[in-house]
Amino acid sequence: MQISLRTAITLTLIVIIVLGSAFYFYAGQQRRAEEARLALQNQKIWKLGFFVLAEKDVQSENFQGFKSEMEKLGYKDGVNAAYIIRQADRNKPEETERAAKEMNEADLDIILTGSTFAAEILKKLPDLKTPIFFLAAGRPTALVKNFGAPEGFITGIGEPTAEFAGKRLEFLKELAPSLKKVVSIADRGHPTAQAFIKSVEDAAKLLGIKTEVFEVDKPDELLNKLSLILREGGTNAYIACSCPSNTKYPKELADYLRRNKIPSISDEVEVGAKIGWLATYSNDRRKAGERGAISVDQILKGKPISQIPVEIAKDVLLEINLKTANIIGITIPES
């Protein structure tokens, strides 16, 4: 088949245009891929430390809510954000102090904590240089004096855990109107335990309820104290202390109390009514974590700690385990 010179030229031009377009498209893709690679290479990786003294802090709703909200704000774990978790034993002072020092020297952008005690260890460092944000502090006044304009390198979310103890007792009274006495096991000398005891005793006086607190020197002693809850004289209910012993053995406590048909209330949303306690009353810790992320985002973007007020968690949750209520013979009104 013969074709004219004009047709041949036209076809040649079409081929050149097609090949040129394909080359341009491919080159553009390569260029964009290289630009994306360089941008990723030059992207800052935010390093967020998390200093914990108990495994539950890592699994807590506070931390999970925090990470979820941080991702929404653009901090993606494994992409442009890295969480460096360091756990130490609160019963070994030298270990906790060493861990705190190492975190302070690790060139982190911020250090998160899940308890007052962990934040206190960091705050006491003489050469503290890394911003600290407490996701949960039952005693925020021990960390910051001026909530409106925090001093130094520390701010965060305060949880009125101990203060809520009085409100928990009120709920127990509503669930068990005949309640005459409430018992708890608390850690001797622990600051949160002391605040807890005062809150319970103040509420008990107003409600006309007797209180009895058995103290332990170490968390592991709690299991040996359980039999005292049922000693002669009668016990009507148990209220969990916001302290290490109760936090370490929530399931053992729940099982014992339910087995012996003792009404109970916990301060731990994750391990309260969900695992067998009659009820849980606490702040909404996931929301507290989400609020914390918003503040940390501001700190990472350069806002001074003094302009990040300490917030007190206000959202609360009340959970009731209907199976436990049925076992111990408590009727929960449908309303």
C-alpha positions, 0 to 999 in steps of 0.5 A: 500500500502506498501513501502520500508524502503528506500522509507519511508526514502527518503520521510521523508527527502523530507518533512524535506527539504521542511519544512526547506526551507519554515521555512528558507524563512519565517524567512528570510522574518521576519528578513528583515521586522524587519531590514526594520522597524528598518532602518525606525525607525532610519532614520533621518526625515529632518525638513524643515520650510517654513516661509510665509507672504502670502498664495500665497507663499505656492501655488507658483511655486517656492515652488512646484518646490522645493518640486518636485525636493527635492523628486527626491533627496530623500527627501520624504514628510511624509517619511523622510521629514516634511514641517513645514509651519508657516504663519504670517501677514506682517502687524502685526510686533509683530506677524511676529517677534514672528513667526520668533523666534518660527521657529528659536527655533523649531530645524529645519534643514533649514528655507525656505522663499518666499519673501525678507521681510520674510527673513529680519525678520529672518535675524534680529533675534539676536540669529539666529541659523538656516540656511535660504534659500530664494526661491524668493527674489526680493531684494537679496542685502538686505539679502546678500552682497557677493553673491559669498560667503554669510555671516552668515546663509542665501543664496538663489535664487534672482528674478530680479522682480523689474528690469524686470519691464522695460522689461515688459514695452518694451513688452507692447510697442511691443504689443501696438505700439501706447502706450503713457502712462503707469499707476501703483498702488504701495505701498508707501514706500515699498522697492520693489515698489521703485525699481519697479518705478525706473525701469519703469521710466528709461525704459519709458524715453528711450521709450518716454512713460509717467508714472503715479504712484498712491500710496496706504498706505495699500494694501486694498486701491488699489480697491478705486484707480482703477477709477483713472486709467481711469481719464481724460487725457487718460490711455494707459496701466497698469503695475503691481507693484511687491508689496503687493497691486497688489499681493493681488488683481490680479483678481480684477485688471485683470477684471477691466483692461480687462473690460475697454480695458486697455492693461496690464502686470503682473509679476505673472506667476500663476495669470497673463495672466492665469486669464485675464491679457493681458500678463505676463513676469517673471522668470520661478519660477518652475525652480528657485524652482528646482535650490533651492532644489539642493542648499538646498540638499547641505546645509543639507549634511553639505556644509557651507552656505558660499560655496552656492552662491546666484543665480539669476534666469535667465530663463524667461517666456512670456505668452499672453492671446489671449482672452484678446487681442481680447477683448481689440482689440490688434492683436498678430502677429502669429510669 
